Structures are given as C-alpha cells and as structure tokens.
C-alpha cells in the first residue's frame, strides 16, 4: 500500500499532479485562438486547421477507456509519469513542426500522453489527499480544470502578440519537466505491480477494437465534416458495426470489463449521458467557431478575440462555484418561472438595445444571476429543470452570436458571457444528477463514463464546425446555428428527463 502523506508535505506531490492536468487542459484550449494564424502561416484552409484540435480530442476519446483498464495493471504513478514524459516530448515535436502533417502527428502523441494523465489523476489525488482531506483534493482538482480553461485563451492571445505560434507548445517543456520531477520524487507509488501477460493481451485486444470502432464511426462522420468521398460510407459503416460487435463479444468473455451490465441497464443514467453528449456538442462547436467568426468575420485582433474566448469559461466557472452556495440559501418554493423570466429579460435587453457598453454586461450577468437565485429550489426535479433553464440561456446566447445586429466588442462579450453563464447553470446540476442516477454503481467507472460522453460530445461538435468551415467557409454564422440546434435538442431532452425521471432522484437522493 502507498504510504500516507502528512498534511505539511502535500504541496509538492499535489503540484506534480495538478500541473500535469493543467498542461493537458490548457493545451486543449490554447490552440483554439491560434487556429486562424496557424492556417494562414501553414497555407491551409480554416477547415483543415480545425483538425489540429479534432485530432487531439479524437485520440483522447479513443484511448480513455483502454487507459483506465490498463492503468491499475501498470501502476497509476508509473502510468502518470509515462504520460507526462510523452506529452513533453510531443510538445517539443509540435514546436519544431513546420508542416501540417507533422504537427498533426505530434498533436496525436500529445493526446496519448494526456489520456494517460487524465485517466489516473483522480486516483493519485485520492492517494495524496487521504481521508478527511480528500474533499479538499477533489476541490483543487476541479478548480485546476476550471482555471486552466480560463488561462488557455488568454495565454494564447498574449503569446501570439509577442511570439510565433510554435511557442504555444514550447511553453509545455519547462512546466512539464517540473511536473514530472515533482510527481516522480514525491507522489506515492505502488509496490510489486506486475503486468500479467494475459492482461496485456486482453488490453491489446480492447485497444485494437476501440480503434476499429471509432475509426469506422469518425470516418463515417468525416464524409460530411472532412470532405471524404461518400463512396467510402458503406465500408465505414460496416467497420463501425464489426468493431461494436467484436467489442461487445470481448466484454462478455474478458476479465477487463469497460461497461458493466448494471450500468447499461440503468435507463435514467443512460438518458443523462445522452443529454451530456448533445449539450457538449453545442458547447464545443460554438467555442471552435468563435475565433474564426471574431477574427475573420468581425475583424477583431488576437487580443480582443482571446478576451472574448475567456468570457465563456470565466462566467462558467463563477456560476459553477456559486451554485452549491446559492442552493443552500434558497428555500423550497415555486420560483422557477420568475427566475427564467428574469433571465430571458436579460437576453432581450442586450440583444435589441441600440448601444452596447460594459454596463450592459454587468446588468445582464446580474439579472441572470438574480433569476438563477430565485430559480434554485432544493428538490431534485427542480435541479433537472435548472439544468434545462441553464442550457436554454446558453442556446439563446449561441443564437445571438449568429443573429445579433451591429456586433461590437462589448456586445459580443456580453453574448459570450451569457453562453458561459447558462452553461455553468446547466453543467453542475446535470453532472450532479447523472452521478445521483448512478449512485449505487462504481463511482470511478461512472465518472469515466461521464468524461467519455463529454469528450464524445466535444468531438462531434468540433467535427460539425469543421464541416461548416470546409463546405461553407464564408458562412461563419452556420456553425452557431447548428450548435444552437444541438443546444435546443439538449434543452428538450433535459426537460423530458426532468418530467420522466425526476421522481427517481426525489426517492433516492440523499436528504429526501
């Protein structure tokens, strides 16, 4: 068993874990703001440039569950260290790349290292923050992710005004080596971890079938988003079906189980995962389209664009952190309608008023926040309705990105902030409800399923946006309209979930 760390000695091992996670998250958002610049300097189209983001997300998606299956066999600390080392080496390759193909290759290797780190970071947090300090460790992990999402666009915009885009990857070298050294020296490791040959063979089978399954799935979508010839569609669908069939058969006879049967039979949980996928499609498609719309469509510079991209995660993080506190201050009551009306009034005020200023941003945020405070009752059905209301606000903001008249910097900042505010109202109750639906199951595997569906939704959203940029490069409003369509589907599904399964939470949720 790993030795327990004293409270006064937690800082250095925690630094190694959280800095490694931060690098993976920052790298996934840092590149977004640079895509138009990279497309111009590498002499490729905007649609082709989005593949630098898609390749990263696709590999994370494919390797997440195989990594979770392999990490206990290899050892969580050893797996984490290998992930950091590969991520740092791949970052050096990205910084030295001068062709789109080599850059894409090293982005894929970055994602391989990132998947190794993300698959075990919670296990290492649990190892470092023992017993009564575990909640603090989980809170630091969540805060690290939220802050990293905010830092990425701001850091990218700042760096691009002073240095060229390869330095966006070179910055990972000193920070990654620091994380590697801190984790290697101070994170507790396993003793006598041995990888059995039969487990290695079974992992290789799972990895191969996962690649086969997602290759068919993504190639089928690539006909629409990457410009692949439609003649390959029958073959890719056959590949998809064969991969799914073989993976299901392997799971029935193997010892490394990815999807336990009791999880697959839990309809409320699966419905919540569907909501997560659709809503993250809307979120990721919008975020990927924003730098192209702001820089090429509206003529904003790098600094203004990076500030606009920060508005979404900043408001998202503030709302997410405040949601638990606000929930304790509001008594039970039917105040939901008033809250939604106030939020809708906020949308109307900044969408149709003749001017735009910083006061408008403050007014909209305050009004929507007041609506949220009145909306938040304590019963579980209302929590699901809250998720629907939050996604409704976010979807309205996405629509306004495409349709708002006479856009200016502060008007767009207000809209992006509204998107982040609405998404923050959605994500916290949505993930809380999803975990509550699966409360009796293995928590680590449940969290992994949520992460998988989140990454799947993000990948699908970026593929839709890439298809729009490829097929209609001059129609920069189209990605926002399609993202709003996905958001509307998410609102509808979330409301159906509240009506159909809210009583399940009321019966089984703690405190009810």
C-alpha positions in Angstrom: 0.0 0.0 0.0 1.2 3.5 -0.7 2.4 5.4 2.3 0.2 8.3 3.7 1.5 11.8 3.2 1.5 14.2 6.1 -0.5 17.4 5.6 2.6 19.7 5.6 4.1 17.6 2.8 1.2 17.7 0.4 2.2 20.7 -1.7 4.9 19.2 -3.9 3.1 16.0 -4.9 -0.1 17.9 -5.4 1.9 20.4 -7.6 3.1 17.5 -9.8 -0.4 16.1 -10.3 -2.3 19.4 -10.8 0.4 20.9 -13.0 0.3 17.9 -15.3 -3.5 18.1 -15.5 -3.4 21.8 -16.1 -1.0 21.4 -19.0 -3.4 18.9 -20.7 -6.4 21.2 -20.3 -4.6 24.4 -21.2 -3.2 22.8 -24.3 -6.7 21.8 -25.5 -7.9 25.5 -25.3 -4.6 27.3 -26.0 -4.6 26.2 -29.7 -8.2 27.4 -30.5 -7.3 31.1 -30.5 -4.3 30.4 -32.8 -6.1 28.4 -35.4 -6.6 31.3 -37.9 -3.0 32.3 -37.6 -1.8 28.7 -38.0 -4.0 28.2 -41.0 -2.5 31.3 -42.6 1.1 30.5 -41.9 0.9 26.8 -42.8 -1.1 27.7 -46.0 -4.1 25.5 -45.3 -7.8 26.2 -45.1 -9.7 27.0 -41.9 -11.5 23.7 -42.0 -8.1 21.8 -42.3 -6.7 23.8 -39.4 -9.5 22.6 -37.1 -8.1 19.1 -37.4 -5.3 20.1 -35.0 -8.0 20.3 -32.4 -10.0 17.4 -33.6 -7.0 15.0 -33.7 -6.3 15.8 -30.1 -9.9 15.2 -29.0 -10.4 12.1 -31.1 -7.3 10.3 -29.6 -8.4 11.3 -26.1 -11.8 9.8 -26.9 -10.4 6.5 -28.3 -7.8 5.9 -25.5 -9.8 7.0 -22.4 -11.3 3.6 -21.6 -8.3 1.5 -22.6 -6.1 3.7 -20.5 -8.5 3.2 -17.5 -8.3 -0.5 -18.0 -4.5 -0.6 -18.2 -3.5 1.9 -15.5 -4.2 -0.4 -12.5 -2.2 -3.1 -14.1 0.8 -0.9 -14.8 0.5 1.2 -11.7 -1.1 4.7 -11.5 2.0 6.6 -10.7 4.1 4.9 -13.4 1.2 5.5 -15.9 1.1 9.2 -15.0 4.8 9.6 -15.3 4.9 8.0 -18.7 2.0 10.2 -19.8 3.9 13.4 -18.7 7.1 12.3 -20.4 5.3 11.5 -23.7 3.3 14.8 -23.5 6.5 16.9 -23.0 8.3 15.1 -25.9 5.3 15.5 -28.2 5.1 19.2 -27.3 8.7 19.6 -28.4 7.8 17.9 -31.7 4.8 20.3 -32.1 7.1 23.3 -31.5 9.6 22.1 -34.2 6.9 21.2 -36.7 6.7 23.2 -39.9 4.2 21.1 -41.9 0.5 20.3 -41.1 1.1 16.6 -41.2 4.0 16.6 -38.7 2.1 18.9 -36.4 -1.0 16.7 -36.5 1.2 13.7 -35.7 2.7 15.3 -32.7 -0.7 16.5 -31.5 -1.9 12.9 -31.6 1.1 11.9 -29.4 0.3 14.7 -27.1 -3.2 13.3 -26.7 -1.8 9.9 -26.0 0.2 11.3 -23.1 -2.8 13.4 -22.0 -5.1 10.4 -21.9 -2.7 8.6 -19.6 -2.6 11.5 -17.2 -6.3 12.2 -17.1 -7.2 8.5 -16.6 -5.4 8.3 -13.3 -5.3 11.9 -11.9 -8.3 11.3 -9.6 -6.7 8.1 -8.3 -3.5 9.9 -7.5 -5.4 12.8 -5.8 -7.1 10.2 -3.6 -3.6 8.8 -2.8 -2.1 12.2 -1.8 -5.2 13.7 0.0 -6.1 11.0 2.5 -9.3 10.6 4.4 -10.7 13.9 5.7 -8.6 15.9 3.1 -10.0 14.1 0.1 -12.8 16.6 -0.5 -10.1 19.4 -0.5 -8.1 17.5 -3.1 -11.1 17.0 -5.3 -11.9 20.7 -5.0 -8.4 21.6 -6.0 -8.7 19.3 -9.0 -11.9 20.9 -10.1 -10.5 24.4 -9.6 -7.4 23.4 -11.6 -9.5 22.4 -14.6 -11.7 25.5 -14.4 -8.8 27.9 -14.1 -6.9 26.1 -16.9 -9.8 26.5 -19.2 -9.8 30.3 -18.5 -6.0 30.6 -18.8 -5.7 28.9 -22.2 -7.3 31.5 -24.5 -5.8 34.4 -22.5 -2.3 33.0 -22.5 -2.6 32.1 -26.2 -3.7 35.6 -27.2 -1.0 37.2 -25.1 1.8 34.9 -26.5 0.7 35.4 -30.1 1.0 39.2 -29.8 4.7 38.7 -28.9 5.9 35.4 -30.3 5.1 33.0 -33.1 2.7 30.0 -32.6 5.3 27.3 -32.0 6.0 28.9 -28.6 2.5 27.9 -27.6 3.8 24.3 -27.5 7.3 25.1 -26.3 6.0 26.5 -23.0 5.0 23.0 -22.1 8.6 21.9 -21.8 9.8 23.6 -18.6 6.4 23.2 -16.9 6.1 19.6 -17.9 9.5 18.7 -16.7 8.7 20.4 -13.4 5.5 18.3 -13.0 7.4 15.2 -14.0 10.1 15.8 -11.4 7.6 16.6 -8.6 5.4 13.6 -9.3 8.4 11.2 -9.7 10.0 12.2 -6.4 7.0 12.8 -4.1 3.8 11.1 -5.3 3.4 7.7 -3.5 3.8 4.7 -5.8 2.6 1.1 -5.9 4.6 -1.8 -4.7 5.1 -5.1 -6.6 2.9 -4.0 -9.5 3.2 -6.7 -12.2 1.5 -6.8 -15.6 0.3 -10.3 -16.3 0.8 -11.4 -19.9 -2.8 -12.4 -20.3 -3.9 -8.9 -19.1 -1.5 -7.3 -21.7 -3.0 -9.4 -24.5 -6.6 -8.5 -23.4 -5.7 -4.8 -23.2 -4.2 -5.0 -26.7 -7.5 -6.6 -27.9 -9.5 -3.8 -26.2 -7.3 -1.1 -27.7 -7.4 -2.6 -31.2 -11.2 -3.0 -31.1 -11.6 0.6 -29.7 -9.6 2.0 -32.6 -11.5 -0.1 -35.1 -14.9 1.0 -33.6 -14.0 4.7 -33.6 -12.2 4.7 -36.9 -15.5 3.5 -38.5 -17.5 6.0 -36.5 -15.3 9.0 -37.2 -14.7 8.1 -40.9 -18.4 7.9 -41.4 -18.8 11.4 -40.0 -15.7 12.5 -41.9 -17.7 12.2 -45.1 -19.7 15.2 -44.0 -17.1 17.2 -42.0 -13.7 16.4 -43.6 -14.7 16.1 -47.3 -14.0 12.4 -47.5 -15.6 10.7 -50.6 -19.1 9.5 -50.0 -18.3 6.2 -51.7 -16.5 5.0 -48.5 -19.6 5.4 -46.4 -20.8 1.7 -46.7 -17.4 0.5 -45.8 -17.0 2.8 -42.8 -20.5 1.8 -41.5 -19.6 -1.9 -41.9 -16.3 -1.2 -40.0 -18.3 0.5 -37.2 -20.8 -2.4 -36.9 -18.0 -5.0 -36.8 -16.0 -3.1 -34.2 -19.0 -2.7 -32.0 -20.0 -6.4 -32.3 -16.5 -7.6 -31.6 -16.1 -5.3 -28.6 -19.4 -6.4 -27.1 -18.3 -10.1 -27.5 -14.9 -9.4 -25.9 -16.6 -7.8 -22.9 -18.7 -10.8 -22.3 -15.8 -13.2 -22.1 -12.9 -11.0 -20.9 -11.8 -10.0 -17.4 -11.2 -6.3 -18.1 -14.8 -5.0 -18.2 -15.3 -1.5 -19.5 -19.1 -1.3 -19.4 -20.7 -3.4 -16.5 -24.1 -4.8 -17.3 -25.8 -2.9 -14.5 -24.7 0.4 -15.9 -26.1 -0.4 -19.4 -29.5 -1.3 -17.8 -29.8 2.0 -15.9 -32.1 4.0 -18.3 -32.1 7.3 -16.3 -28.3 7.2 -16.2 -28.0 6.5 -19.9 -30.6 9.3 -20.7 -28.4 11.7 -18.7 -25.4 10.6 -20.7 -27.3 11.4 -23.9 -28.1 14.9 -22.6 -24.4 15.4 -21.8 -23.3 14.4 -25.3 -25.8 16.7 -27.1 -25.1 19.7 -24.9 -21.3 19.4 -25.2 -21.8 19.2 -29.0 -23.3 22.7 -28.8 -20.6 24.0 -26.5 -17.6 22.7 -28.3 -18.9 23.6 -31.8 -19.5 27.2 -30.6 -16.1 27.6 -28.9 -14.3 26.3 -32.0 -16.2 28.6 -34.4 -15.7 31.7 -32.3 -12.1 32.6 -33.2 -12.9 32.3 -36.9 -16.0 34.4 -36.6 -14.4 37.1 -34.4 -11.1 37.4 -36.3 -12.2 36.8 -39.9 -15.8 37.8 -39.8 -15.8 40.7 -37.4 -12.2 41.9 -37.8 -11.2 41.6 -34.1 -7.5 41.3 -33.3 -5.8 38.5 -31.4 -6.0 40.2 -28.0 -9.7 41.1 -28.3 -10.5 37.6 -29.6 -8.7 35.9 -26.7 -10.6 38.1 -24.2 -13.9 37.2 -25.8 -12.9 33.5 -25.5 -12.1 34.0 -21.8 -15.7 35.3 -21.1 -17.3 31.9 -21.6 -15.2 29.8 -19.2 -14.9 32.7 -16.7 -18.6 33.0 -16.2 -19.0 29.3 -16.4 -16.5 28.8 -13.6 -18.0 31.5 -11.4 -21.5 30.1 -11.8 -20.4 26.6 -11.2 -18.6 27.5 -8.0 -21.5 29.6 -6.8 -24.2 27.1 -7.5 -23.7 25.0 -4.4 -23.6 28.1 -2.1 -26.8 29.6 -3.6 -28.6 26.3 -3.3 -28.3 26.4 0.5 -29.6 30.0 0.7 -32.9 29.4 -1.1 -35.8 27.7 0.5 -38.2 25.3 -1.3 -40.7 27.1 -3.5 -42.1 27.5 -6.9 -40.0 30.4 -8.0 -38.6 28.8 -11.2 -40.9 30.7 -13.6 -39.8 34.1 -12.2 -36.2 33.1 -12.5 -36.5 32.1 -16.1 -38.4 35.3 -17.0 -35.6 37.4 -15.5 -33.0 35.5 -17.4 -35.0 36.0 -20.6 -35.3 39.7 -19.9 -31.5 39.8 -19.7 -31.2 38.3 -23.2 -33.7 40.8 -24.7 -32.0 43.8 -23.1 -28.6 43.4 -24.6 -29.8 41.8 -27.9 -32.1 44.6 -29.0 -30.9 47.8 -27.3 -29.3 50.3 -29.7 -25.9 50.5 -28.0 -23.5 48.2 -26.2 -21.3 49.0 -23.2 -19.6 47.4 -20.2 -22.7 48.4 -18.1 -24.8 46.1 -20.3 -22.5 43.1 -19.4 -22.9 43.8 -15.7 -26.6 44.3 -16.0 -27.1 41.1 -17.9 -25.0 39.0 -15.6 -26.6 40.5 -12.5 -30.1 39.9 -13.9 -29.5 36.3 -14.9 -27.8 35.7 -11.6 -30.9 37.0 -9.8 -33.1 34.8 -11.9 -30.9 31.9 -11.0 -31.1 32.7 -7.3 -34.9 32.8 -7.4 -35.0 29.7 -9.5 -32.9 27.3 -7.4 -35.1 25.2 -5.1 -33.9 22.1 -3.3 -35.8 19.2 -4.7 -34.2 17.0 -7.3 -36.8 17.5 -10.1 -36.2 21.3 -9.9 -32.5 20.6 -10.2 -33.1 18.9 -13.5 -35.3 21.8 -14.6 -32.5 24.1 -13.6 -30.2 22.3 -16.0 -32.8 22.8 -18.7 -33.1 26.5 -18.0 -29.3 26.9 -18.0 -29.0 25.2 -21.4 -31.8 27.4 -22.6 -29.9 30.5 -21.7 -26.8 29.1 -23.3 -28.6 28.2 -26.5 -30.1 31.7 -26.7 -26.6 33.1 -26.5 -25.4 30.9 -29.3 -28.2 32.0 -31.5 -27.4 35.7 -30.8 -23.8 35.0 -31.8 -25.2 34.3 -35.3 -28.1 36.8 -35.4 -27.2 39.9 -33.3 -27.4 43.1 -35.3 -24.4 45.6 -35.4 -22.0 43.5 -33.4 -19.3 45.3 -31.3 -16.7 44.0 -28.9 -18.8 44.6 -25.7 -21.9 43.3 -27.3 -20.2 40.1 -28.3 -18.5 39.9 -24.9 -22.0 40.1 -23.3 -23.3 37.3 -25.5 -20.3 35.0 -24.9 -20.6 35.7 -21.2 -24.3 34.8 -21.3 -23.4 31.5 -23.0 -20.9 30.7 -20.2 -23.4 31.7 -17.5 -26.1 29.5 -19.0 -23.7 26.6 -19.5 -22.5 26.9 -15.9 -26.1 26.7 -14.7 -26.5 23.6 -16.8 -23.4 21.6 -16.2 -23.3 21.5 -12.4 -26.9 20.2 -11.9 -26.6 17.9 -14.9 -23.4 16.1 -13.7 -24.8 16.0 -10.2 -28.0 14.4 -11.4 -26.1 12.0 -13.5 -23.9 10.9 -10.6 -27.1 10.6 -8.4 -28.7 8.3 -11.0 -25.7 6.0 -10.8 -25.1 6.4 -7.0 -25.2 2.6 -6.4 -22.5 1.9 -9.1 -18.8 2.1 -9.1 -18.0 5.8 -8.8 -14.7 5.7 -10.7 -16.3 4.0 -13.7 -19.3 6.3 -13.6 -17.0 9.3 -13.7 -15.1 7.8 -16.5 -18.4 7.3 -18.5 -19.3 10.9 -17.9 -15.8 12.0 -19.1 -16.1 9.8 -22.2 -19.5 11.2 -23.1 -18.2 14.7 -22.6 -15.3 14.1 -24.9 -17.6 12.4 -27.4 -19.9 15.4 -27.5 -16.9 17.8 -27.9 -15.5 15.7 -30.7 -18.8 15.6 -32.6 -19.3 19.4 -32.1 -15.9 20.2 -33.5 -16.5 17.9 -36.5 -19.7 19.7 -37.3 -18.0 23.1 -37.1 -15.1 21.7 -39.2 -17.6 20.6 -41.8 -19.2 24.0 -41.9 -15.8 25.7 -42.4 -14.9 23.2 -45.1 -18.2 23.3 -47.1 -19.2 26.9 -46.4 -16.1 28.9 -45.4 -17.8 32.2 -46.0 -20.9 31.5 -43.9 -19.5 32.0 -40.5 -22.9 32.1 -38.9 -23.8 28.5 -39.9 -21.7 26.7 -37.1 -23.5 28.8 -34.5 -26.9 28.0 -35.9 -26.2 24.2 -35.9 -24.7 24.5 -32.4 -27.9 26.2 -31.3 -29.9 23.4 -32.9 -27.9 20.9 -30.8 -28.5 23.1 -27.7 -32.2 23.1 -28.4 -32.2 19.3 -28.6 -30.4 19.3 -25.2 -33.0 21.6 -23.6 -35.8 19.3 -24.9 -34.1 16.1 -23.7 -33.3 17.7 -20.4 -36.9 18.7 -19.8 -38.1 15.2 -20.8 -35.6 13.8 -18.2 -36.9 16.1 -15.5 -40.5 15.0 -16.2 -39.8 11.3 -16.7 -37.1 10.6 -14.1 -37.2 13.4 -11.6 -39.2 11.3 -9.2 -36.3 8.7 -9.2 -34.0 11.3 -7.7 -36.6 12.5 -5.2 -37.0 9.0 -3.9 -33.3 8.1 -3.8 -31.4 11.4 -3.4 -29.8 12.0 0.0 -31.8 14.1 2.3 -35.1 13.5 0.7 
